[in-house]
Amino acid sequence: MTCSSCSARIEKKLNGLAGVSASVNYATETARIGYDPRLLGQQDLVATIEAAGYTARLRRTPSGTRPGEAGLRQRLVVSAVLTLPVLVLAMVPAAQFDNWQWLCLALASPVVVWGGWPFHRAAFANMAHRAATMDTLVSTGTLAAFGWSLYALFFGDAGLPGTRMHFDLTAGSGNGTSDVYLEVAAGVVVFLLAGRYLEARARRRSGAALRAARPRRQGRRDATGRCEDPGAGRRPAARRRVRRPPWEKIATDGIVTDGASAVDESMLTGESVPVEVSPGSAVTGGTVNAGGRLAVRATSVGADTRLAQIARLVVDAQSGKAPSQRLADRISAVFVPVVFALAAGTLLATLAAGDGTMRAFTAAIAVLIIACPCALGLATPVALPVGTGRGAQLGLLIRGPEVLESTRRVDTIVLDKTGTVTTGRVVLHDVHPAAGVDADELLCAAGAIESASEHPIAAAIAAAASYRFGVLPTVREFASTAGHGVTGTIMANGADRAVIVGRAALLADRGLSVDATVRAAQADAEAAGRTAVLAGWDGRAQGALIVGDTVKRPA
């Protein structure tokens, strides 16, 4: 499909079949079809589309890239380079020299013929099926401008060596054969190629977030080096374990069978603080293992995972149609015939006014050329899927284009997750030492112990301490208690100091007391939606370090 007229035509053909209800989306090049399998099959639907002059196949994957984008970019670049000097020569009279028009012809010819070939090819195909689309209008307009220029050059006055083109506010009294429209024909082709390329790139990028979130396939490799599906041919509960090292995406939905770690689930929940997992915990494919090593027994793979379901939700949203898009489709269906009717009416009216055949013909061509760059069949269909795709990139899932269009009436937004408006990166916000404790001493000791841990919260504290002090004390006898905290020994004031950093429960288990000042700081942090990490030695908690997410800056 090349414009909204194509989608409207296919939709009309499909809905003309018995028991079929179809909605065709030009921007995503997909058709959502409901049909009665007792009356016809899927191949009958494909055959109907092909009989209308288009190609079709059954979609097996939830998303994809429109083919031919690289070729379209190459066609656009070459055409733009050739068209630029044509525009300068035609639009700047001072740049015109003897026989400049013949140089323009040499440069514009490949643009109109080769650069505009996608439009001409589609127009010829539509003509064979007695149909007219935006491509018919583009092909007719550019070829008419190019053909008139050829006539003016070879049979009129435009090819004379001393010919110059000037700007006039009114039509001249001549027959029009001293003017050429090569810059118009080439410029329209470049303009529409740019629109097609930007459209294809925008729709490809709209699914980039989901493709980036999709984990790499995990499993054994066969003799050819191809990765085998760990769940192939097995029931979900019997699938073998997949091991995930720290800072890699979990391969698939499953249950932790061995190990303990923190998992970043912000892509699903919007919360940046990782969730502690241990044997028996459920994990989701695409989330990030942010701590220790995990062994996961797969319970869902492929299209059954939550990430795949989210991808289907986005694709379904992009495949739907909003009221504004349906209106644009209805207008596009009659737009081309109306333009041709206006061009014919202009021709007849000019002839009736006695302005001559040549003047009437140039006026009719002007109508076709002006209508060529119509964005009606481009802007509305593309804006909606790009909007839903951009929302997915920002972690905002939109259920359909009609929902996106209705947001113009929204005046209040209620958020149930802090991660929706935060950066997704845990940082140290404050240090609250206990009575008689120096804040720098507390941060240095806690940062040194946390530097040996891979936990995101530990990394935030260690990064703040490294930034403040540079080199941190060396840690010995480091140990980690999953979900609770870490312990280790550092050198402080010429003596060994055993430091405990983590939850209040861990300090209590090790016999450390927590005074009222530290408890108050912990309560205030939790009330503000942040996390308080306690650090202690010498039998008591020496203070609390407050970590949490930060609010995004306004775009």
N, C-alpha and C positions, 0 to 999 in steps of 0.2 A: 504494500500500500504506500502511496505517496502523498495523500492528502485526505481530508475529512470526507470528501466526496466519494473516495474509494470505500471507506468504512461504511458510509451510508448505503452505498450500492450493494456491498456484500451483505449487510444486515437485512436489506430488503429482500435479497434473493433467499437468504436462509429462512426468514420469517414467512416466506411464501410457501414453504414446505409444510405438509400436514403434520401437526403435532409438535412443531418446533417453535421455541421462544429463544431468540438470540439477541445478544448485545455485543457489538463489535467496537473495540477501542483502537483508534488509529495510533495513539501515542505509544501504546505498548504492543501493538500489532498482535493482539489476542482477541479471541472470540469466546464468550461464555455462552454455551448453548445448552438449553434444556430440550430434550426430545424423548419421544416414545420409542423404545427399542423394538417394540412389536411392529412398528411401521417402517422404520429405516435404521441403518447402522451408522457407525462413525465414518466408514469409507464413503457412504452416500453423502454425508455432510462435506467431506473433503472434495468429492467430485463436483458438488454444486459450486463450491468456491472456485475450483479450477475452471469450471465451465464459464464462470463470470470473467475469466482472464487473469486470475491471480493464483499464487501457489499457497499451499497449506500443508501442515503436518500436525500430528497430535503432539501436544506438549508433554514431555516426560519429566522435566525439571522445573522447580518453582521459579527460577529466574534465569536470565541469560543476557547476552550482549547482542545487539543488533549487528548482523554481518555487514561488511563493506565499509566500515567507518574509516579504515586506513586508506582505501581507494578513494573515498569521498574527499578525504583531506588532501590527497595528492592532486586530485582534479581541481580542488578549490585553489590550492597554492599556485599551480601552473596558470590557471585562468586569471587569477588576480594579478600575477606578474605581467601577463600579456595585456591586460585591460588597463592598467594604470597609465601607460603612455598614451593610449587611445583617448582616455578621459582628459588628460592634460592638453593634448593637441586639439580636441574638439571643443573644450570648454574655455581655453585661453587663446583668444585670437592672436595675441602677440607671439605665441609659440608656433603659429602656423607658417609653413614655408611652402615653396613650390612643390607640388605633388605630395604634400603631406597626407592627403586623403588615401593615396595608394598604400602608404606605409600602415595607415590605420586598417585598411582592408586586410593586409597581410597578417597583422597582429590579431584582429578581431575574428577572422575566419575560423581558426582552431578553437577559439573560445565558444563561438556559437555552435559549431558542429560537434567537436569532441567534448568540450566542457558541458554543453547542454544536452549531450546524448541521453542521459537518464530521463530527462523530460520528454525528448522526442520519442524515445523507445516506448515509454509509458503511454504517450499520446497515440502512437500507432497501434499499440495493443488495445487501447480503449476504443479506437475507431473500428477495429475489427469486430468488436462486440457492440458496436453502435451505442457507445457511451461517451460522455464528456466529463472530465474531471479538471482539477486545477492544472494538471500537467498539460491537458489539451489547451488551456488558456495560455500557459507559459510558452509552450512550443509554438502555438499559432502567432502569438505576439512577437516573440523574438525572431522567428523566421520571416514574418511579414516585414519587420523593421530591416532585417538583413537583406531580404529580397528587394525591397524598395531602394536600399542603398546601392545594390548591384545595378538596378535599372538606371538610377540617377548617374552612376559612374560611367556606365558603358553606353547609355543611350541618351543621357541628358547632359546638363551643363556642369555637373559636379566633378567630372573627371578632368576638366580643363586645368592646365598648369597653374594659372594665377587665381584659382578659386579660393575664396575665404569664407568662413562662416562667422556670423555675428549674432548677437542677441537682440531680439526685437520684442517689444511689448505687444504688438499686434501682428496679425498675419499679413505677409506681403502680397503684392499683386501678381507675382509670378506664378508659374505652374508647379512649383515645388521641386523641380528636377535639379536644382542647384544645391539642395540640402541632402545630407546623408545622416543616417541614424545608427551608425556603427557603434558609437559609444553607448547608445541606449540598449542595443541588442546584447552587447558584451557585458555591460554593467548589470542588467537585469539577471543574466545568467550567474554572474559572480555573487550578486546579492542573495539569490535563492539558494545557490550552493552553500553559501555561508550559513543560511538559516537551517538547511538540512543537516549540515555538519554539527552545528551547535545543538540542534535537536537530538541527534544521535548521541552526542557526547553527554548531554544532560541526562538522558534516560539511562545511559550506561552508569553514570556516576550515582544515580538515584539508588542503586542497589549495592553500592560499594561498602556501606557499613555492614550489611549482612554478610557479604562475601568475606570481609576482613574478620568478622567475628567467628566465621565457620572454622572449626579446628581442623588441623591436618589429620588425614586418615591414619589410624594406628593399627598395627598388626604385623604378622610375620610377612616376610618377602619370599616369593617363590623363586625358582631358578632363573627367571628372566628379570628379576629385580622389581616386579610389580608387587605393590602392597596388597596383601590379602585382608579382606574384611574380617575382623575378629569375631563377628557374630554370624558369618555366613553359614547357612545350613543348620543353625542351632536355634533352639528356643531361647528367648531373652534371658531367662534365669540361668541357663547353662553356659552362657558365653564366658570366654576366658577373661582373666584379669588383664587390665591395661595399666601399666605403671606410668605415673606422671611425676617427673622431676619438678622442682620449684620453678616458678615463673613461666610455665608453659600452660597452654589451654588444655582443659580436660577434654578428652577425645569424644566422649558421648555420655548420655545420661546413665547413671549407675549408682551403686552402693559401695561405700568405702569398706574394704575388707581388711586393709592393713595400713598402719601409719596414722599420723595426726598432723594436721596443718590448718592454715587459714586460707579460705577461698574467697576471692574477690567476685561477688555476685552482683556488682553494680549494674551490669548490662541488663539484668532482669529486675532487680529491686530498686535501683536508683540510689542505694546506700553505699557509700564509699568504704565504710569500716568493714573489713573482711569478717567472714563468719567462720568460727572454729568448727572443724569437722574431725571425726574420729571413726573408728570401725562402727558400721551400722548407719552412718549418716548418708543421706541422699545428696548427690551432686548432679549438676547439670552440665551438659556438653557446651563448650564455648566459654564457660567461666574460667578464671585464671587461678591456678594453684599458687598462692602467694607465700607459702611457708615451706613445710617439710615435704618429704617424698610420700606419695600415696599409691596404693594399689586399689583399683576400682573394678568391680564386677559390673559389666555392661548390662543394663536392663532394657534400653531402647537404643536403636541405631537407625541411621539414615533418616527416612521421612517421618519416623515415629518420635524423634527427639523434640524437645521443646523449642530449640532454635529453629528447626525445620518448620514447626508450626507457626512460629513468629514470621518466618520468611513467607509462608503461604498467606498469612494475614496481610503483609505488606503488598504482595503481588495481587491479592484479591482486591485490596483497596485501590491499587493502580489500574486494575482492569475494569473497575466500575465507571459510571458516568454521573457527573453532577448535572443539575438542571441547566446550568449555563452551557455545558458542553453539548447537551442534547439540542439546545437552541441553536448553537453554532453548527451542528451537524445538519439540522433542518435547513438552515440558510445556505450552507455549502452545497446541499443537494440541488438547489435551484440557482445558485450564484453564477455558474458558468453559462448556462443558457441565457440568463438575463444579460450578462455582459455581451454575448454575441448578438443578442437582440438590440442592445443599445448601440453597438458598433454598426449594425446594419441600418438602424434608424438614423444614425449620424450621417452615414453615406447617402441615404436617400434624401435627408433634409438638406444637406449641402448641395446635392445635385439640383434639388428643387429651387434653391436660392440662386442658381445660375453661376456658381463659383467654379465650375469646370470639373472634369473628371479627376484630374490629378489632385486638385485641392480637396475634393471629396474623399478621395482614397487616402490621402495623408491624414485627414481628420479621423477617419474610421480606424486607421492604424494607431493613432494616438490614444483612442479609447481602449484598444486592446493592450497597449503597452502600459498605460496607467494602471489597469486592473491586474497586471501580472504579479506585482509584488504583494498581493493581498495577503495579510497575515491572519485572516479569519480562520483558515484551516490549519494554522500552525500554533498560534499563541495560546488559545484556550485549551486544546487537547494536551499540549506539552506542559503547560503551567501546573496542571493538577497532579500528574504523576511525579513531576520534579518536586513539587511541594511535599507530597507524602514521602518521597525518597529522602529528601533533605531532613524531614522530621525523624526518619529512622536513623540517619547519621547522628542526630543530636539526642538519640535515645527517646524520641517521642513517637509512639506508634499511633497512626491515624486509621480508623476503621474503614474509611471510604472517602472518595472525593466529595460526596455530598456533605459529609461532616466537616471537611476542610472549608468548603464554601460557606457553611453556616457559621463559621467562627467570626465572620464580620459583625455578627450581632452580639458577640461575647463582650461583656464589660467587667466580669469578675472571674478570676481563676483561683481555684482552691487546690492546693497541692498536699498530698498525703505522704510524700517522701522528700526528705531534705536533699537527697542526692539529685533531685530534679533541677535545683538551682545552684548546685555547688560544683567545684572543679573536679571532684573525684580523686583528690590526692590528699592523704593524711599529712598534717604538719603539726609541729609543736606550737601551741598557742600561749602557754603560760607555765611558770614554775612556782609552786607554793611550798616553801620550806617550813618545817616545823620550828617551834620556838627554839632559838639559839643556834640554828643551822644556817650556814651561808648558802645562798641560792646557787652560786657558781660551783661550790663544792658538790651540791646535790646533782646538778646537771652533769658535771664532769664524771662523777662516779656512775650515774645511771647510763649516760651515753656510752661509756667504756664497756659496760656489761652488754648493753643492747647492740653494740657494733658487731658482736659475734653471732647475732641472731639474724635470720632471714625474714622475720615477720615484718609486715608493712608498718605497724605501729613502732616496732623497735627501730626500723630504718629511719622513721621520722625523728625519733629522739636522738639517735646516733648522728644524723645529719645536722641537727641543730647544735649538738655538742661539738662536732668537728668544725663547724663554721665559727663557733665561739672561741674554741681553744686551740684549734689546729690539730696537733698530735694528742691522742688520747692514751691513757695508761694501758699497758698490756694486760690482757685477761688470761687467767689460768683457771683450771678446774671448772670450765664452763659446763653448765648443764641446763637443759630445757625441760620444763614440765608442760606438756601440750595443753593449751587452753587456759593456762594459769600464769606462767611467767618463766623467768630465767634466773639462774644464780651463777656466781663466779667470784673469783678472787682477784683483787688488784693491789698494787702497792700505793699506799697513801700515808704521808707523813713518816716515811721510813719504816713502816710496818705493813704486814699483810692485812687486808680488810675484806672480809666476806660480805658481799653485797647481794641483796635479793631485790629483784624488780618484777612487778607484776600486779596481779589482783590482790585485794585485801585478804581474800581467803588464803592465798599462798603465804602471805606474811604471818597470818594467824596460825597456820599449820606449823610454821617454823618458830613459833613462840615470840614473835615481835608484836609489841603493843602499838596501838594507833591512837594518838592523842586527839583532842577535840578540834584543834586547828586543821589537822589533815583531814579529818572526817567532814568538816564543814566545807573544805575546798572540794572534796570528792562529791558531796551532795550538790554543790552549786554547779559543778561541771556536768553532772548527769542531768540536772534540771535544764541546762542549756543545750542538751543533745550532744554533748561531747564525752570523751572517755578519759577517766582519771587513772593514771598508772602510778602506783606507789613504789617508793624505793626506800630500803631500810638497811641498817647494819647496827651493830652494838646493841641488839635487843629491842630496838624500837624503829618505827617508821620515821624516816628523816624528812619526808615531804611527799608531795604529789606533783606529777607532771601531767599537764592537761593537753591532750591531742584531739584533733578532729579535722573535719573538712573545712574548706573556705568557700564563701559565696563567690560565684562567678562575677566577673566584671561585666557591666552592661555592654552589649555588642554595639 
